[in-house]
């Protein structure tokens, strides 16, 4: 049976009536429930009223809050720079550094959105993006930011508990954490191949939908993650993770690029963000490269 929902005005009337304990007939007419009853001279909520009022109050509070935020977004949107990128890169690299941009450009509000899909800048609500891939996207201005390296990482405590592996094939006897999606990212098999190890069958292990989750699991002593340098540079420097087998030189097959619609790259806000991003990326790239020495 179809449910006919009352108009918002009826919900507001119910919420007000619950506060003031009046409008009995109106509530029954609008909501088809008996919500109030007389007890002597007092007007009290029925069991149905007690059940509905908290829900209505919460709904109205959320609605008001959301409408206020939408109005603020509408008023402020001309000054906002909307940036889209992968969640893992935002979490493990960009967010830690974003305060520097905010300090240099307090007049520019950066709005971050994350997505695993490629954004269509002609139709989506985004000004610029940071993409992981091979480059050469049609109709986009692009600028190479980071070329990464791939290597196993784990926590210091994990090594204390399991011992330090002596050779790459020893990793096959340990819990290998991995990304459980089909995509262009480097895989354990590729790293083992670069390490000269023939793997007939990969061992079982926990799979995660995002790289950042697998890295966090490694920080929490759960196993080894095949990491890309941008995701773990800060964790290695802080001592939360240890890089294994640095002698294996394995380069990621994909890189990070700054992208935006062709012709917009020199707009003042976009240019400011692009130049800041380029400086930060060069610092990180130097640290990546120094890790190989």
C-alpha positions as CSV (number, residue, x, y, z in Angstrom):
1,X,0.0,0.0,0.0
2,X,1.4,3.4,-1.0
3,X,2.3,5.7,1.9
4,X,1.2,9.3,1.6
5,X,3.7,11.5,3.4
6,X,2.4,14.8,5.0
7,X,3.8,18.1,3.7
8,X,6.6,19.8,5.6
9,X,4.2,22.4,7.0
10,X,2.3,19.6,8.7
11,X,5.5,18.4,10.3
12,X,6.4,21.9,11.5
13,X,2.9,22.1,13.0
14,X,3.4,18.8,14.8
15,X,6.7,19.9,16.2
16,X,5.3,23.2,17.4
17,X,2.2,21.5,18.8
18,X,4.4,19.1,20.7
19,X,6.2,21.9,22.3
20,X,3.1,23.9,23.2
21,X,0.8,20.9,23.6
22,X,-2.1,22.1,21.4
23,X,-3.6,21.5,17.9
24,X,-4.9,18.1,18.7
25,X,-7.5,17.9,15.9
26,X,-5.1,19.5,13.4
27,X,-2.4,16.9,14.1
28,X,-4.9,14.1,13.7
29,X,-6.2,15.5,10.5
30,X,-2.7,16.2,9.0
31,X,-0.9,13.0,10.1
32,X,-3.8,10.5,10.4
33,X,-2.6,9.6,13.9
34,X,-3.9,10.5,17.3
35,X,-0.9,12.3,18.7
36,X,-2.4,14.1,21.8
37,X,-4.9,13.2,24.4
38,X,-6.5,15.0,27.4
39,X,-5.7,14.0,30.9
40,X,-7.8,16.3,33.0
41,X,-6.9,19.8,32.0
42,X,-3.5,18.6,30.7
43,X,-2.8,17.9,27.0
44,X,-0.2,15.1,26.6
45,X,1.5,13.2,23.8
46,X,0.2,9.8,22.9
47,X,2.6,6.9,22.3
48,X,2.5,7.7,18.6
49,X,3.3,11.3,19.3
50,X,6.3,10.4,21.5
51,X,7.6,8.2,18.6
52,X,7.2,10.8,15.9
53,X,8.3,14.0,17.5
54,X,12.0,13.2,17.9
55,X,12.2,12.1,14.3
56,X,10.4,15.3,13.1
57,X,12.6,17.5,15.2
58,X,15.8,15.9,13.9
59,X,14.5,16.1,10.3
60,X,13.7,19.8,10.7
61,X,17.1,20.5,12.3
62,X,19.0,18.7,9.6
63,X,16.9,20.4,6.9
64,X,17.5,23.8,8.3
65,X,21.2,23.2,8.7
66,X,21.5,21.8,5.1
67,X,19.6,24.8,3.6
68,X,21.9,27.2,5.5
69,X,25.0,25.4,4.2
70,X,23.6,25.4,0.6
71,X,23.0,29.2,0.9
72,X,26.6,29.7,2.1
73,X,27.9,27.6,-0.7
74,X,25.9,29.6,-3.2
75,X,27.2,32.9,-1.8
76,X,30.8,31.8,-1.5
77,X,31.2,29.6,-4.6
78,X,32.8,32.3,-6.8
79,X,35.9,32.3,-4.5
80,X,36.2,28.5,-4.0
81,X,38.6,26.3,-5.9
82,X,37.1,22.9,-6.4
83,X,39.7,20.1,-6.5
84,X,39.0,16.5,-7.3
85,X,41.4,13.6,-6.7
86,X,41.7,10.1,-5.4
87,X,40.8,9.7,-1.7
88,X,44.1,7.8,-0.9
89,X,46.3,10.6,-2.3
90,X,44.2,13.3,-0.6
91,X,44.6,11.5,2.7
92,X,48.2,10.4,2.5
93,X,49.8,13.4,0.7
94,X,47.7,16.5,-0.1
95,X,45.9,17.1,3.1
96,X,49.1,17.2,5.2
97,X,50.4,19.9,3.0
98,X,47.3,21.9,2.3
99,X,47.7,24.2,5.3
100,X,50.7,25.8,3.5
101,X,48.6,26.8,0.6
102,X,45.9,28.1,2.9
103,X,48.5,30.2,4.7
104,X,49.9,31.6,1.4
105,X,46.4,32.2,-0.1
106,X,43.9,32.9,2.6
107,X,41.5,34.4,0.1
108,X,41.1,31.1,-1.8
109,X,38.8,28.5,-0.3
110,X,39.8,25.0,-1.4
111,X,37.0,22.5,-1.6
112,X,38.2,18.9,-1.8
113,X,36.2,16.1,-3.4
114,X,37.4,12.5,-3.9
115,X,36.4,10.0,-6.5
116,X,37.8,6.8,-8.1
117,X,36.2,7.9,-11.4
118,X,37.6,10.3,-14.0
119,X,35.8,13.6,-13.7
120,X,34.3,15.2,-16.8
121,X,35.4,18.8,-16.2
122,X,32.9,20.1,-18.8
123,X,29.9,18.8,-16.7
124,X,31.2,18.0,-13.2
125,X,31.4,20.5,-10.3
126,X,35.3,20.7,-10.3
127,X,37.9,23.3,-11.4
128,X,41.1,21.2,-11.2
129,X,42.1,17.7,-10.5
130,X,45.0,15.5,-9.6
131,X,44.9,12.3,-11.6
132,X,46.8,9.1,-11.5
133,X,47.6,7.6,-14.8
134,X,49.6,7.7,-18.0
135,X,48.7,11.3,-19.1
136,X,47.5,12.4,-22.5
137,X,43.8,13.1,-21.5
138,X,41.8,14.7,-24.3
139,X,41.0,18.4,-24.0
140,X,42.8,18.8,-20.7
141,X,45.8,20.8,-19.7
142,X,48.1,18.5,-17.8
143,X,51.3,18.8,-15.8
144,X,53.4,16.0,-14.4
145,X,53.6,16.1,-10.6
146,X,55.1,12.9,-9.2
147,X,56.7,9.8,-10.6
148,X,56.7,7.1,-7.9
149,X,58.5,4.1,-6.8
150,X,57.0,0.9,-5.4
151,X,58.2,-1.1,-2.4
152,X,57.0,-3.2,0.5
153,X,56.5,-1.6,3.9
154,X,55.5,-2.7,7.3
155,X,55.6,-1.4,10.9
156,X,58.7,-1.8,13.1
157,X,56.7,-3.8,15.5
158,X,55.7,-6.3,12.8
159,X,59.4,-6.9,12.1
160,X,60.1,-7.4,15.8
161,X,57.3,-10.0,16.0
162,X,58.1,-11.8,12.7
163,X,61.7,-11.1,12.1
164,X,63.3,-9.2,9.2
165,X,63.0,-11.1,5.9
166,X,66.4,-11.9,4.4
167,X,65.4,-12.1,0.8
168,X,62.4,-11.0,-1.3
169,X,60.9,-14.5,-1.6
170,X,60.6,-14.6,2.2
171,X,57.7,-12.2,2.0
172,X,55.6,-14.9,0.5
173,X,55.5,-16.5,3.9
174,X,54.2,-13.3,5.6
175,X,50.7,-11.6,5.5
176,X,50.6,-9.6,2.3
177,X,48.0,-6.8,2.3
178,X,46.7,-5.7,-1.0
179,X,44.2,-3.6,-2.9
180,X,41.3,-5.7,-4.0
181,X,40.2,-3.9,-7.1
182,X,41.0,-4.3,-10.8
183,X,42.8,-1.1,-11.9
184,X,46.1,0.2,-13.3
185,X,48.0,0.3,-10.0
186,X,51.1,-1.8,-9.5
187,X,50.6,-5.3,-8.0
188,X,52.7,-7.5,-5.8
189,X,53.4,-9.8,-8.8
190,X,55.1,-6.9,-10.6
191,X,57.3,-6.1,-7.6
192,X,58.3,-9.8,-7.2
193,X,59.2,-9.9,-10.9
194,X,61.4,-6.9,-10.5
195,X,63.0,-8.6,-7.5
196,X,63.7,-11.7,-9.6
197,X,61.2,-13.9,-7.8
198,X,58.9,-16.2,-9.8
199,X,55.5,-16.5,-8.1
200,X,53.3,-19.3,-9.3
201,X,50.5,-18.5,-6.9
202,X,50.0,-15.5,-4.6
203,X,49.3,-16.4,-1.0
204,X,46.0,-15.4,0.5
205,X,45.7,-12.1,2.3
206,X,43.4,-9.3,3.4
207,X,42.2,-7.1,0.6
208,X,41.2,-3.4,0.8
209,X,39.2,-1.1,-1.6
210,X,41.7,1.7,-1.1
211,X,45.5,1.9,-0.7
212,X,45.3,4.2,2.3
213,X,43.4,1.4,4.2
214,X,46.0,-1.2,3.4
215,X,48.7,1.2,4.6
216,X,46.9,1.9,7.8
217,X,46.6,-1.8,8.4
218,X,50.4,-2.1,8.0
219,X,50.9,0.8,10.5
220,X,48.7,-1.3,12.9
221,X,51.1,-4.3,12.6
222,X,48.8,-6.4,10.4
223,X,51.2,-7.2,7.5
224,X,53.1,-5.9,4.5
225,X,51.7,-3.5,2.0
226,X,53.1,-2.8,-1.5
227,X,53.2,1.0,-1.2
228,X,53.9,3.8,-3.6
229,X,56.3,6.5,-2.4
230,X,53.8,9.4,-2.2
231,X,51.5,7.4,0.1
232,X,54.2,6.4,2.7
233,X,56.9,9.0,2.5
234,X,55.6,10.9,5.6
235,X,55.0,7.6,7.5
236,X,58.6,6.4,6.8
237,X,60.1,9.7,7.9
238,X,58.0,9.5,11.1
239,X,59.1,5.9,11.9
240,X,55.6,4.5,11.5
241,X,56.7,2.3,8.6
242,X,59.9,0.6,7.4
243,X,60.8,0.2,3.8
244,X,62.0,-3.3,2.9
245,X,64.5,-4.3,0.2
246,X,65.6,-0.8,-1.0
247,X,68.0,-2.5,-3.4
248,X,65.0,-3.6,-5.6
249,X,64.4,-0.7,-8.0
250,X,60.7,-0.9,-8.9
251,X,59.1,2.1,-10.6
252,X,55.4,2.7,-10.7
253,X,53.8,2.4,-14.1
254,X,51.6,5.4,-13.4
255,X,52.2,9.0,-12.3
256,X,50.3,11.9,-10.7
257,X,49.3,14.8,-12.9
258,X,47.7,18.1,-12.3
259,X,44.8,18.6,-14.8
260,X,42.2,21.2,-15.7
261,X,40.2,22.3,-18.7
262,X,42.5,23.5,-21.5
263,X,42.7,27.3,-21.4
264,X,41.9,27.7,-17.7
265,X,45.4,26.8,-16.4
266,X,46.4,30.5,-16.0
267,X,43.3,31.7,-14.3
268,X,44.5,33.4,-11.0
269,X,43.2,30.9,-8.5
270,X,44.1,27.9,-10.6
271,X,47.5,29.3,-11.4
272,X,48.2,29.9,-7.7
273,X,47.2,26.3,-6.8
274,X,49.1,24.9,-9.8
275,X,52.3,26.7,-8.9
276,X,52.1,25.7,-5.2
277,X,51.4,22.1,-6.1
278,X,54.3,22.1,-8.4
279,X,56.7,23.3,-5.7
280,X,55.4,20.8,-3.2
281,X,55.6,18.0,-5.7
282,X,59.3,18.8,-6.6
283,X,60.2,18.6,-2.9
284,X,58.5,15.2,-2.6
285,X,60.1,14.0,-5.8
286,X,63.5,14.8,-4.6
287,X,62.9,12.9,-1.4
288,X,61.6,9.9,-3.5
289,X,64.7,10.0,-5.6
290,X,67.0,10.3,-2.6
291,X,65.4,7.2,-1.1
292,X,67.0,5.2,-4.0
293,X,70.6,6.3,-3.2
